[in-house]
Amino acid sequence: MIHDLSLSNSVLNNFVGEVRDAKIQSDRLRFRRNMERIGEIMAYEISKQLEYEEVEVRTPLALKHMSKTRDQVVLATILRAGLPFHQGFLNYFDGADNAFVSAYRKYLSAEDFEIEVEYISCPDLTDKTLILVDPMIATGASLVKSYEALLRRGVPRKVVFAGVIASRQGIDFVKKRIPGSVELWVAAVDPDLTAKSYIIPGLGDAGDLAYGIKD
């Protein structure tokens, strides 16, 4: 199931517009904070799909029955670009466990690459709700490869993928490679990829914009 939050107007579109804007991007702090805000809004929307249970809360005056999330959430992201987006989710799912995947593009030529996974830090995922966040879903290969690597730590009960901007090609690749009930949430869908598999119009390299150009 695909949830494209850009199809309805909300303040989310303001933040997506700012992370795309080449002039505003020069302010790294603002770029990171906007990615974090997008994560916060998306976390709130995804929270509506979780399971809840009734709990009893004691106020200074009386007891009150409230609903509380039942899901045991594990938030996972791909280093390094995913960190600000991940933080937004963690601000709302503050009791979640966390997982981190070190994955990168290993270029075989100027335009051909494969995804290499070097390192995983992850708790047991058995019967948990896994939310895997990746800000830029270009080809979809890094998202799929990271997900497959995380499954070594157990089979989740529920799986959600979340991205800021996805290409149509990336969405099609994810749907083809990961059949079943996985949900995909995005803040925007763009139509094309460059020859080097960057999203058009996209926003550029999210990791470089957040943390500086890498060697």
N, CA and C atoms as a LAMMPS dump frame, in Angstrom:
ITEM: TIMESTEP
0
ITEM: NUMBER OF ATOMS
645
ITEM: BOX BOUNDS ff ff ff
-5.0000000000000000e+02 5.0000000000000000e+02
-5.0000000000000000e+02 5.0000000000000000e+02
-5.0000000000000000e+02 5.0000000000000000e+02
ITEM: ATOMS id mol type element x y z
1 1 1 N 0.844 -1.186 0
2 1 2 C 0 0 0
3 1 3 C 0.883 1.242 0
4 2 1 N 0.612 2.163 -0.928
5 2 2 C 1.394 3.385 -1.052
6 2 3 C 0.615 4.551 -0.452
7 3 1 N 1.253 5.288 0.47
8 3 2 C 0.661 6.492 1.056
9 3 3 C 1.508 7.685 0.598
10 4 1 N 0.973 8.476 -0.317
11 4 2 C 1.664 9.668 -0.821
12 4 3 C 1.053 10.89 -0.154
13 5 1 N 1.753 11.437 0.838
14 5 2 C 1.204 12.531 1.631
15 5 3 C 1.141 13.844 0.859
16 6 1 N 1.806 13.922 -0.293
17 6 2 C 1.746 15.15 -1.09
18 6 3 C 0.409 15.316 -1.806
19 7 1 N -0.398 14.273 -1.805
20 7 2 C -1.68 14.339 -2.505
21 7 3 C -2.703 15.187 -1.758
22 8 1 N -2.409 15.516 -0.51
23 8 2 C -3.28 16.428 0.241
24 8 3 C -2.437 17.575 0.775
25 9 1 N -3.028 18.756 0.83
26 9 2 C -2.297 19.936 1.286
27 9 3 C -2.136 19.933 2.802
28 10 1 N -0.915 20.176 3.241
29 10 2 C -0.629 20.313 4.669
30 10 3 C 0.678 21.067 4.81
31 11 1 N 1.04 21.393 6.039
32 11 2 C 2.294 22.102 6.3
33 11 3 C 3.492 21.247 5.895
34 12 1 N 3.288 19.946 5.759
35 12 2 C 4.363 19.068 5.296
36 12 3 C 4.94 19.562 3.977
37 13 1 N 4.086 20.033 3.091
38 13 2 C 4.549 20.504 1.788
39 13 3 C 5.507 21.691 1.908
40 14 1 N 5.32 22.527 2.937
41 14 2 C 6.255 23.632 3.167
42 14 3 C 7.67 23.117 3.41
43 15 1 N 7.776 22.101 4.253
44 15 2 C 9.088 21.572 4.611
45 15 3 C 9.723 20.823 3.443
46 16 1 N 8.911 20.096 2.674
47 16 2 C 9.437 19.42 1.486
48 16 3 C 9.935 20.452 0.478
49 17 1 N 9.189 21.555 0.326
50 17 2 C 9.622 22.621 -0.576
51 17 3 C 10.947 23.221 -0.145
52 18 1 N 11.152 23.363 1.148
53 18 2 C 12.397 23.962 1.641
54 18 3 C 13.594 23.023 1.468
55 19 1 N 13.412 21.72 1.677
56 19 2 C 14.555 20.817 1.492
57 19 3 C 14.927 20.697 0.017
58 20 1 N 13.996 21.013 -0.871
59 20 2 C 14.297 21.011 -2.305
60 20 3 C 14.982 22.304 -2.76
61 21 1 N 14.728 23.395 -2.075
62 21 2 C 15.148 24.724 -2.523
63 21 3 C 16.665 24.892 -2.399
64 22 1 N 17.345 25.095 -3.555
65 22 2 C 18.806 25.174 -3.57
66 22 3 C 19.339 26.312 -2.706
67 23 1 N 18.592 27.417 -2.582
68 23 2 C 19.05 28.541 -1.764
69 23 3 C 18.967 28.195 -0.274
70 24 1 N 17.868 27.59 0.119
71 24 2 C 17.688 27.253 1.535
72 24 3 C 18.596 26.1 1.938
73 25 1 N 18.908 25.201 1.007
74 25 2 C 19.745 24.043 1.302
75 25 3 C 21.119 24.411 1.837
76 26 1 N 21.598 25.595 1.531
77 26 2 C 22.94 25.99 1.973
78 26 3 C 23.048 26.098 3.487
79 27 1 N 21.908 26.198 4.16
80 27 2 C 21.867 26.228 5.624
81 27 3 C 21.681 24.785 6.103
82 28 1 N 22.78 24.139 6.481
83 28 2 C 22.723 22.718 6.849
84 28 3 C 21.833 22.461 8.059
85 29 1 N 21.902 23.365 9.028
86 29 2 C 21.082 23.188 10.219
87 29 3 C 19.608 23.183 9.854
88 30 1 N 19.21 24.125 8.998
89 30 2 C 17.807 24.202 8.582
90 30 3 C 17.423 22.979 7.757
91 31 1 N 18.326 22.514 6.899
92 31 2 C 18.048 21.31 6.114
93 31 3 C 17.8 20.113 7.029
94 32 1 N 18.678 19.922 8.005
95 32 2 C 18.505 18.788 8.924
96 32 3 C 17.213 18.905 9.705
97 33 1 N 16.913 20.102 10.168
98 33 2 C 15.688 20.3 10.962
99 33 3 C 14.444 20.067 10.111
100 34 1 N 14.476 20.485 8.852
101 34 2 C 13.32 20.236 7.99
102 34 3 C 13.129 18.753 7.721
103 35 1 N 14.223 18.025 7.533
104 35 2 C 14.109 16.571 7.37
105 35 3 C 13.527 15.944 8.637
106 36 1 N 13.944 16.473 9.768
107 36 2 C 13.427 15.989 11.053
108 36 3 C 11.929 16.284 11.167
109 37 1 N 11.519 17.475 10.775
110 37 2 C 10.098 17.833 10.827
111 37 3 C 9.26 16.925 9.933
112 38 1 N 9.776 16.624 8.747
113 38 2 C 9.057 15.718 7.851
114 38 3 C 8.897 14.35 8.523
115 39 1 N 9.959 13.896 9.195
116 39 2 C 9.879 12.634 9.934
117 39 3 C 8.843 12.677 11.036
118 40 1 N 8.757 13.807 11.736
119 40 2 C 7.775 13.942 12.816
120 40 3 C 6.353 13.851 12.279
121 41 1 N 6.087 14.579 11.202
122 41 2 C 4.733 14.567 10.633
123 41 3 C 4.378 13.175 10.121
124 42 1 N 5.335 12.526 9.458
125 42 2 C 5.063 11.197 8.924
126 42 3 C 4.86 10.177 10.046
127 43 1 N 5.637 10.312 11.112
128 43 2 C 5.461 9.42 12.258
129 43 3 C 4.055 9.545 12.839
130 44 1 N 3.567 10.778 12.927
131 44 2 C 2.21 11.004 13.427
132 44 3 C 1.187 10.325 12.531
133 45 1 N 1.34 10.467 11.216
134 45 2 C 0.394 9.85 10.292
135 45 3 C 0.447 8.324 10.38
136 46 1 N 1.649 7.77 10.45
137 46 2 C 1.793 6.318 10.548
138 46 3 C 1.223 5.799 11.859
139 47 1 N 1.324 6.598 12.913
140 47 2 C 0.828 6.156 14.225
141 47 3 C -0.666 5.836 14.206
142 48 1 N -1.39 6.427 13.269
143 48 2 C -2.824 6.172 13.163
144 48 3 C -3.112 4.743 12.712
145 49 1 N -2.11 4.076 12.127
146 49 2 C -2.289 2.723 11.604
147 49 3 C -1.873 1.649 12.605
148 50 1 N -1.335 2.048 13.75
149 50 2 C -0.861 1.084 14.735
150 50 3 C -2 0.57 15.604
151 51 1 N -1.705 -0.446 16.388
152 51 2 C -2.696 -1.003 17.307
153 51 3 C -2.565 -0.327 18.669
154 52 1 N -3.713 -0.201 19.346
155 52 2 C -3.754 0.492 20.627
156 52 3 C -4.438 -0.366 21.687
157 53 1 N -4.114 -0.069 22.929
158 53 2 C -4.75 -0.741 24.056
159 53 3 C -5.121 0.298 25.102
160 54 1 N -6.116 -0.031 25.915
161 54 2 C -6.555 0.905 26.944
162 54 3 C -5.705 0.746 28.194
163 55 1 N -5.261 1.883 28.734
164 55 2 C -4.488 1.881 29.973
165 55 3 C -5.125 2.857 30.949
166 56 1 N -4.767 2.692 32.196
167 56 2 C -5.312 3.549 33.241
168 56 3 C -4.245 4.547 33.679
169 57 1 N -4.582 5.823 33.647
170 57 2 C -3.647 6.88 34.037
171 57 3 C -4.211 7.607 35.253
172 58 1 N -3.367 7.776 36.26
173 58 2 C -3.815 8.488 37.466
174 58 3 C -3.384 9.943 37.369
175 59 1 N -4.328 10.847 37.304
176 59 2 C -4.052 12.276 37.351
177 59 3 C -3.997 12.7 38.826
178 60 1 N -3.674 13.944 39.141
179 60 2 C -3.706 14.38 40.545
180 60 3 C -5.104 14.304 41.163
181 61 1 N -6.151 14.194 40.332
182 61 2 C -7.519 14.244 40.844
183 61 3 C -8.293 12.944 40.705
184 62 1 N -7.945 12.115 39.705
185 62 2 C -8.756 10.919 39.47
186 62 3 C -8.038 9.993 38.501
187 63 1 N -8.69 8.831 38.239
188 63 2 C -8.193 7.907 37.24
189 63 3 C -8.829 8.214 35.882
190 64 1 N -8.058 8.024 34.823
191 64 2 C -8.557 8.267 33.477
192 64 3 C -8.113 7.132 32.563
193 65 1 N -9.051 6.578 31.811
194 65 2 C -8.719 5.542 30.834
195 65 3 C -8.268 6.206 29.539
196 66 1 N -7.112 5.77 29.047
197 66 2 C -6.522 6.337 27.837
198 66 3 C -6.12 5.197 26.906
199 67 1 N -5.926 5.53 25.644
200 67 2 C -5.408 4.545 24.693
201 67 3 C -3.916 4.784 24.482
202 68 1 N -3.16 3.682 24.355
203 68 2 C -1.714 3.734 24.225
204 68 3 C -1.292 2.733 23.157
205 69 1 N -0.266 3.083 22.39
206 69 2 C 0.175 2.17 21.336
207 69 3 C 0.612 0.837 21.923
208 70 1 N 0.136 -0.229 21.27
209 70 2 C 0.499 -1.577 21.682
210 70 3 C 1.777 -2.052 20.984
211 71 1 N 2.03 -1.535 19.773
212 71 2 C 3.143 -2.019 18.955
213 71 3 C 4.496 -1.793 19.617
214 72 1 N 5.365 -2.775 19.489
215 72 2 C 6.761 -2.62 19.886
216 72 3 C 7.516 -2.176 18.625
217 73 1 N 7.821 -0.912 18.572
218 73 2 C 8.371 -0.324 17.356
219 73 3 C 9.9 -0.39 17.352
220 74 1 N 10.449 -0.756 16.202
221 74 2 C 11.881 -0.64 15.948
222 74 3 C 12.055 0.313 14.778
223 75 1 N 12.763 1.411 15.004
224 75 2 C 13.055 2.391 13.959
225 75 3 C 14.42 2.08 13.356
226 76 1 N 14.45 1.896 12.042
227 76 2 C 15.705 1.579 11.365
228 76 3 C 15.987 2.626 10.306
229 77 1 N 17.264 2.922 10.102
230 77 2 C 17.629 3.851 9.041
231 77 3 C 18.953 3.45 8.418
232 78 1 N 19.222 4.055 7.264
233 78 2 C 20.44 3.776 6.512
234 78 3 C 21.387 4.968 6.692
235 79 1 N 22.582 4.697 7.192
236 79 2 C 23.566 5.755 7.411
237 79 3 C 24.114 6.259 6.079
238 80 1 N 24.436 7.565 5.989
239 80 2 C 24.313 8.579 7.023
240 80 3 C 23.14 9.496 6.762
241 81 1 N 22.668 9.473 5.501
242 81 2 C 21.648 10.43 5.055
243 81 3 C 20.353 10.319 5.853
244 82 1 N 20.07 9.128 6.378
245 82 2 C 18.792 8.921 7.05
246 82 3 C 18.712 9.454 8.468
247 83 1 N 19.825 9.915 9.029
248 83 2 C 19.837 10.26 10.454
249 83 3 C 18.872 11.384 10.845
250 84 1 N 18.818 12.524 10.141
251 84 2 C 17.868 13.568 10.549
252 84 3 C 16.406 13.123 10.413
253 85 1 N 16.102 12.424 9.336
254 85 2 C 14.752 11.897 9.109
255 85 3 C 14.386 10.907 10.217
256 86 1 N 15.325 10.038 10.556
257 86 2 C 15.145 9.065 11.639
258 86 3 C 14.881 9.758 12.973
259 87 1 N 15.604 10.85 13.236
260 87 2 C 15.42 11.573 14.495
261 87 3 C 14 12.103 14.627
262 88 1 N 13.417 12.555 13.516
263 88 2 C 12.031 13.006 13.565
264 88 3 C 11.084 11.907 14.019
265 89 1 N 11.28 10.704 13.51
266 89 2 C 10.465 9.563 13.944
267 89 3 C 10.71 9.256 15.418
268 90 1 N 11.968 9.329 15.831
269 90 2 C 12.305 9.003 17.214
270 90 3 C 11.734 10.035 18.184
271 91 1 N 11.582 11.274 17.743
272 91 2 C 10.967 12.288 18.602
273 91 3 C 9.543 11.898 18.982
274 92 1 N 8.851 11.186 18.103
275 92 2 C 7.46 10.797 18.366
276 92 3 C 7.355 9.37 18.9
277 93 1 N 8.122 8.439 18.337
278 93 2 C 8.169 7.077 18.878
279 93 3 C 9.357 6.991 19.827
280 94 1 N 9.275 7.753 20.91
281 94 2 C 10.439 7.955 21.775
282 94 3 C 10.805 6.724 22.589
283 95 1 N 9.923 5.749 22.678
284 95 2 C 10.247 4.519 23.394
285 95 3 C 10.692 3.401 22.476
286 96 1 N 10.892 3.696 21.198
287 96 2 C 11.239 2.672 20.217
288 96 3 C 12.674 2.199 20.383
289 97 1 N 12.91 0.939 19.988
290 97 2 C 14.269 0.468 19.794
291 97 3 C 14.739 0.979 18.43
292 98 1 N 16.044 0.903 18.201
293 98 2 C 16.594 1.48 16.98
294 98 3 C 17.568 0.533 16.294
295 99 1 N 17.604 0.628 14.962
296 99 2 C 18.52 -0.167 14.153
297 99 3 C 19.184 0.743 13.126
298 100 1 N 20.43 0.429 12.795
299 100 2 C 21.191 1.233 11.843
300 100 3 C 21.9 0.315 10.853
301 101 1 N 21.809 0.697 9.589
302 101 2 C 22.432 -0.077 8.523
303 101 3 C 23.443 0.81 7.806
304 102 1 N 24.673 0.332 7.693
305 102 2 C 25.686 1.027 6.906
306 102 3 C 25.689 0.418 5.512
307 103 1 N 25.142 1.174 4.555
308 103 2 C 25.068 0.702 3.166
309 103 3 C 25.522 1.825 2.249
310 104 1 N 26.114 1.457 1.128
311 104 2 C 26.597 2.482 0.207
312 104 3 C 26.576 1.948 -1.225
313 105 1 N 26.668 2.896 -2.181
314 105 2 C 26.768 2.531 -3.591
315 105 3 C 28.227 2.226 -3.935
316 106 1 N 28.49 1.002 -4.359
317 106 2 C 29.82 0.629 -4.835
318 106 3 C 29.795 0.717 -6.36
319 107 1 N 30.441 1.745 -6.9
320 107 2 C 30.363 2.005 -8.332
321 107 3 C 31.273 1.048 -9.101
322 108 1 N 30.688 0.38 -10.098
323 108 2 C 31.424 -0.504 -10.996
324 108 3 C 31.89 0.256 -12.23
325 109 1 N 31.185 1.351 -12.529
326 109 2 C 31.547 2.266 -13.609
327 109 3 C 30.912 3.602 -13.282
328 110 1 N 30.995 4.554 -14.174
329 110 2 C 30.451 5.888 -13.896
330 110 3 C 28.951 5.847 -13.656
331 111 1 N 28.263 4.894 -14.266
332 111 2 C 26.81 4.871 -14.16
333 111 3 C 26.261 3.546 -13.627
334 112 1 N 27.13 2.612 -13.282
335 112 2 C 26.679 1.294 -12.823
336 112 3 C 27.204 1.054 -11.415
337 113 1 N 26.328 0.604 -10.532
338 113 2 C 26.734 0.372 -9.149
339 113 3 C 25.936 -0.776 -8.548
340 114 1 N 26.448 -1.264 -7.437
341 114 2 C 25.706 -2.234 -6.636
342 114 3 C 25.712 -1.758 -5.195
343 115 1 N 24.732 -2.201 -4.417
344 115 2 C 24.622 -1.776 -3.023
345 115 3 C 25.39 -2.744 -2.135
346 116 1 N 26.28 -2.207 -1.329
347 116 2 C 27.043 -2.993 -0.367
348 116 3 C 26.565 -2.661 1.042
349 117 1 N 26.282 -3.678 1.835
350 117 2 C 25.936 -3.512 3.246
351 117 3 C 27.137 -3.931 4.079
352 118 1 N 27.684 -2.979 4.867
353 118 2 C 28.901 -3.238 5.631
354 118 3 C 28.628 -3.619 7.077
355 119 1 N 27.579 -3.047 7.655
356 119 2 C 27.413 -3.16 9.11
357 119 3 C 25.946 -3.003 9.464
358 120 1 N 25.498 -3.768 10.461
359 120 2 C 24.134 -3.647 10.966
360 120 3 C 24.172 -3.643 12.492
361 121 1 N 23.454 -2.711 13.097
362 121 2 C 23.209 -2.712 14.536
363 121 3 C 21.709 -2.789 14.714
364 122 1 N 21.211 -3.895 15.283
365 122 2 C 19.761 -4.113 15.286
366 122 3 C 19.352 -5.053 16.409
367 123 1 N 18.255 -4.76 17.105
368 123 2 C 17.729 -5.685 18.101
369 123 3 C 16.959 -6.818 17.42
370 124 1 N 16.468 -7.755 18.196
371 124 2 C 15.614 -8.82 17.671
372 124 3 C 14.33 -8.2 17.121
373 125 1 N 13.99 -8.533 15.88
374 125 2 C 12.809 -7.963 15.229
375 125 3 C 11.577 -8.863 15.31
376 126 1 N 11.703 -10.004 15.915
377 126 2 C 10.606 -10.961 15.933
378 126 3 C 9.343 -10.355 16.53
379 127 1 N 8.275 -10.371 15.729
380 127 2 C 6.942 -9.874 16.133
381 127 3 C 6.922 -8.38 16.449
382 128 1 N 7.933 -7.641 16.042
383 128 2 C 7.954 -6.196 16.255
384 128 3 C 7.344 -5.46 15.049
385 129 1 N 7.141 -4.175 15.19
386 129 2 C 6.761 -3.309 14.073
387 129 3 C 8.009 -2.588 13.599
388 130 1 N 8.481 -2.955 12.423
389 130 2 C 9.69 -2.36 11.866
390 130 3 C 9.319 -1.188 10.972
391 131 1 N 9.857 -0.007 11.285
392 131 2 C 9.703 1.175 10.434
393 131 3 C 11.089 1.515 9.898
394 132 1 N 11.306 1.262 8.603
395 132 2 C 12.59 1.509 7.962
396 132 3 C 12.509 2.811 7.183
397 133 1 N 13.315 3.798 7.587
398 133 2 C 13.244 5.123 6.971
399 133 3 C 14.478 5.368 6.114
400 134 1 N 14.242 5.877 4.905
401 134 2 C 15.292 6.179 3.937
402 134 3 C 14.835 7.421 3.188
403 135 1 N 15.499 8.572 3.371
404 135 2 C 14.945 9.813 2.83
405 135 3 C 14.765 9.824 1.321
406 136 1 N 15.701 9.214 0.579
407 136 2 C 15.642 9.25 -0.878
408 136 3 C 15.521 7.831 -1.422
409 137 1 N 14.366 7.487 -1.935
410 137 2 C 14.151 6.155 -2.524
411 137 3 C 14.288 6.328 -4.033
412 138 1 N 15.516 6.203 -4.52
413 138 2 C 15.809 6.45 -5.94
414 138 3 C 15.55 5.185 -6.755
415 139 1 N 16.516 4.272 -6.782
416 139 2 C 16.286 2.991 -7.461
417 139 3 C 15.516 2.022 -6.574
418 140 1 N 15.543 2.265 -5.265
419 140 2 C 14.916 1.347 -4.311
420 140 3 C 15.838 0.236 -3.87
421 141 1 N 17.021 0.129 -4.486
422 141 2 C 17.921 -0.987 -4.205
423 141 3 C 18.468 -0.96 -2.78
424 142 1 N 18.862 0.227 -2.295
425 142 2 C 19.415 0.292 -0.94
426 142 3 C 18.36 -0.032 0.102
427 143 1 N 17.126 0.39 -0.133
428 143 2 C 16.044 0.088 0.8
429 143 3 C 15.793 -1.409 0.865
430 144 1 N 15.723 -2.053 -0.291
431 144 2 C 15.465 -3.497 -0.346
432 144 3 C 16.625 -4.274 0.253
433 145 1 N 17.857 -3.911 -0.109
434 145 2 C 19.033 -4.628 0.402
435 145 3 C 19.137 -4.49 1.921
436 146 1 N 18.846 -3.3 2.432
437 146 2 C 18.899 -3.081 3.876
438 146 3 C 17.813 -3.882 4.59
439 147 1 N 16.629 -3.897 4.011
440 147 2 C 15.526 -4.669 4.6
441 147 3 C 15.873 -6.157 4.644
442 148 1 N 16.401 -6.672 3.569
443 148 2 C 16.765 -8.095 3.528
444 148 3 C 17.836 -8.404 4.573
445 149 1 N 18.777 -7.474 4.766
446 149 2 C 19.816 -7.677 5.778
447 149 3 C 19.226 -7.645 7.19
448 150 1 N 18.27 -6.752 7.426
449 150 2 C 17.649 -6.655 8.75
450 150 3 C 16.868 -7.916 9.112
451 151 1 N 16.339 -8.607 8.12
452 151 2 C 15.56 -9.813 8.392
453 151 3 C 16.39 -10.932 9.027
454 152 1 N 17.706 -10.789 8.987
455 152 2 C 18.555 -11.753 9.7
456 152 3 C 18.338 -11.668 11.208
457 153 1 N 17.753 -10.552 11.657
458 153 2 C 17.522 -10.344 13.088
459 153 3 C 16.098 -10.729 13.505
460 154 1 N 15.369 -11.45 12.636
461 154 2 C 14.027 -11.891 12.985
462 154 3 C 12.992 -11.362 12.011
463 155 1 N 11.815 -11.955 12.062
464 155 2 C 10.731 -11.583 11.149
465 155 3 C 9.755 -10.655 11.874
466 156 1 N 9.61 -9.407 11.418
467 156 2 C 8.686 -8.471 12.074
468 156 3 C 7.226 -8.876 11.85
469 157 1 N 6.375 -8.431 12.743
470 157 2 C 4.937 -8.642 12.579
471 157 3 C 4.362 -7.675 11.558
472 158 1 N 4.906 -6.463 11.523
473 158 2 C 4.431 -5.421 10.612
474 158 3 C 5.636 -4.668 10.091
475 159 1 N 5.6 -4.28 8.807
476 159 2 C 6.718 -3.567 8.196
477 159 3 C 6.208 -2.319 7.496
478 160 1 N 6.874 -1.206 7.766
479 160 2 C 6.56 0.076 7.131
480 160 3 C 7.849 0.661 6.58
481 161 1 N 7.825 1.091 5.317
482 161 2 C 8.924 1.843 4.733
483 161 3 C 8.499 3.304 4.656
484 162 1 N 9.434 4.213 4.9
485 162 2 C 9.114 5.639 4.844
486 162 3 C 10.225 6.387 4.134
487 163 1 N 9.849 7.281 3.214
488 163 2 C 10.819 8.092 2.495
489 163 3 C 10.315 9.517 2.347
490 164 1 N 11.245 10.453 2.166
491 164 2 C 10.856 11.835 1.902
492 164 3 C 10.454 11.969 0.436
493 165 1 N 11.359 11.597 -0.472
494 165 2 C 11.07 11.648 -1.902
495 165 3 C 11.401 10.293 -2.516
496 166 1 N 10.485 9.782 -3.319
497 166 2 C 10.694 8.514 -4.024
498 166 3 C 10.506 8.737 -5.517
499 167 1 N 11.256 7.986 -6.299
500 167 2 C 11.017 7.984 -7.744
501 167 3 C 9.978 6.904 -8.052
502 168 1 N 9.308 7.055 -9.174
503 168 2 C 8.352 6.017 -9.576
504 168 3 C 9.069 4.7 -9.837
505 169 1 N 10.269 4.782 -10.387
506 169 2 C 11.047 3.575 -10.636
507 169 3 C 11.378 2.88 -9.312
508 170 1 N 11.759 3.657 -8.313
509 170 2 C 12.081 3.084 -7.014
510 170 3 C 10.884 2.412 -6.372
511 171 1 N 9.718 3.052 -6.46
512 171 2 C 8.504 2.461 -5.907
513 171 3 C 8.184 1.147 -6.606
514 172 1 N 8.291 1.125 -7.93
515 172 2 C 8.004 -0.1 -8.683
516 172 3 C 8.973 -1.213 -8.309
517 173 1 N 10.248 -0.848 -8.095
518 173 2 C 11.248 -1.851 -7.719
519 173 3 C 10.931 -2.449 -6.35
520 174 1 N 10.564 -1.606 -5.397
521 174 2 C 10.238 -2.083 -4.054
522 174 3 C 9.007 -2.989 -4.092
523 175 1 N 7.994 -2.595 -4.838
524 175 2 C 6.782 -3.396 -4.951
525 175 3 C 7.076 -4.762 -5.568
526 176 1 N 7.979 -4.787 -6.537
527 176 2 C 8.313 -6.039 -7.22
528 176 3 C 9.127 -6.964 -6.335
529 177 1 N 10.081 -6.396 -5.596
530 177 2 C 11.006 -7.215 -4.809
531 177 3 C 10.467 -7.597 -3.442
532 178 1 N 9.521 -6.814 -2.92
533 178 2 C 9 -7.107 -1.584
534 178 3 C 7.48 -7.189 -1.662
535 179 1 N 6.963 -8.317 -2.096
536 179 2 C 5.508 -8.476 -2.146
537 179 3 C 4.939 -8.643 -0.75
538 180 1 N 3.626 -8.504 -0.645
539 180 2 C 2.985 -8.697 0.645
540 180 3 C 2.395 -7.423 1.191
541 181 1 N 2.317 -7.34 2.499
542 181 2 C 1.561 -6.273 3.153
543 181 3 C 2.43 -5.116 3.628
544 182 1 N 3.627 -4.941 3.085
545 182 2 C 4.488 -3.822 3.468
546 182 3 C 3.862 -2.507 3.011
547 183 1 N 3.847 -1.52 3.904
548 183 2 C 3.33 -0.198 3.561
549 183 3 C 4.495 0.733 3.214
550 184 1 N 4.275 1.59 2.23
551 184 2 C 5.275 2.58 1.846
552 184 3 C 4.674 3.965 1.981
553 185 1 N 5.308 4.805 2.81
554 185 2 C 4.861 6.181 3.046
555 185 3 C 5.894 7.129 2.471
556 186 1 N 5.445 8.105 1.684
557 186 2 C 6.356 9.095 1.099
558 186 3 C 5.738 10.481 1.2
559 187 1 N 6.623 11.487 1.231
560 187 2 C 6.15 12.875 1.246
561 187 3 C 6.008 13.433 -0.156
562 188 1 N 6.631 12.778 -1.15
563 188 2 C 6.515 13.221 -2.544
564 188 3 C 6.992 12.108 -3.456
565 189 1 N 6.437 12.075 -4.657
566 189 2 C 6.858 11.12 -5.689
567 189 3 C 7.292 11.914 -6.912
568 190 1 N 8.535 11.652 -7.381
569 190 2 C 9.074 12.332 -8.559
570 190 3 C 9.149 11.354 -9.728
571 191 1 N 9.109 11.884 -10.966
572 191 2 C 8.923 10.998 -12.116
573 191 3 C 10.171 10.305 -12.645
574 192 1 N 11.354 10.893 -12.481
575 192 2 C 12.506 10.396 -13.247
576 192 3 C 13.751 10.218 -12.391
577 193 1 N 14.749 9.549 -13.012
578 193 2 C 16.084 9.4 -12.449
579 193 3 C 17.102 9.879 -13.483
580 194 1 N 18.242 10.404 -12.996
581 194 2 C 19.331 10.738 -13.903
582 194 3 C 20.036 9.451 -14.326
583 195 1 N 21.018 9.592 -15.221
584 195 2 C 21.805 8.44 -15.656
585 195 3 C 22.566 7.813 -14.49
586 196 1 N 22.862 8.63 -13.463
587 196 2 C 23.553 8.114 -12.278
588 196 3 C 22.582 7.743 -11.159
589 197 1 N 21.299 7.673 -11.496
590 197 2 C 20.258 7.21 -10.564
591 197 3 C 20.012 8.162 -9.404
592 198 1 N 20.059 9.469 -9.684
593 198 2 C 19.589 10.463 -8.728
594 198 3 C 18.192 10.927 -9.158
595 199 1 N 17.352 11.208 -8.164
596 199 2 C 15.958 11.552 -8.439
597 199 3 C 15.857 12.938 -9.067
598 200 1 N 15.004 13.048 -10.098
599 200 2 C 14.692 14.328 -10.739
600 200 3 C 13.21 14.641 -10.533
601 201 1 N 12.856 15.866 -10.042
602 201 2 C 13.771 16.95 -9.661
603 201 3 C 14.477 16.73 -8.327
604 202 1 N 13.928 15.889 -7.454
605 202 2 C 14.616 15.519 -6.224
606 202 3 C 15.07 16.687 -5.386
607 203 1 N 16.264 16.52 -4.771
608 203 2 C 16.844 17.616 -3.978
609 203 3 C 18.364 17.564 -3.948
610 204 1 N 18.95 16.571 -4.594
611 204 2 C 20.4 16.406 -4.537
612 204 3 C 20.767 15.257 -3.615
613 205 1 N 21.961 15.321 -3.049
614 205 2 C 22.459 14.286 -2.145
615 205 3 C 22.109 14.668 -0.709
616 206 1 N 21.166 13.947 -0.108
617 206 2 C 20.68 14.311 1.228
618 206 3 C 21.777 14.218 2.281
619 207 1 N 22.661 13.236 2.159
620 207 2 C 23.748 13.103 3.126
621 207 3 C 24.712 14.266 3.065
622 208 1 N 25.081 14.669 1.846
623 208 2 C 25.988 15.814 1.698
624 208 3 C 25.36 17.092 2.193
625 209 1 N 24.074 17.279 1.91
626 209 2 C 23.384 18.499 2.339
627 209 3 C 23.272 18.586 3.853
628 210 1 N 23.143 17.445 4.507
629 210 2 C 23.004 17.419 5.966
630 210 3 C 24.339 17.513 6.687
631 211 1 N 25.393 16.874 6.122
632 211 2 C 26.636 16.705 6.876
633 211 3 C 27.897 17.124 6.136
634 212 1 N 27.787 17.584 4.904
635 212 2 C 28.959 17.997 4.161
636 212 3 C 29.365 16.972 3.12
637 213 1 N 30.131 17.444 2.135
638 213 2 C 30.517 16.582 1.02
639 213 3 C 31.523 15.531 1.501
640 214 1 N 31.311 14.293 1.075
641 214 2 C 32.198 13.187 1.436
642 214 3 C 33.221 12.963 0.328
643 215 1 N 34.336 12.302 0.7
644 215 2 C 35.367 11.968 -0.294
645 215 3 C 34.861 10.873 -1.219
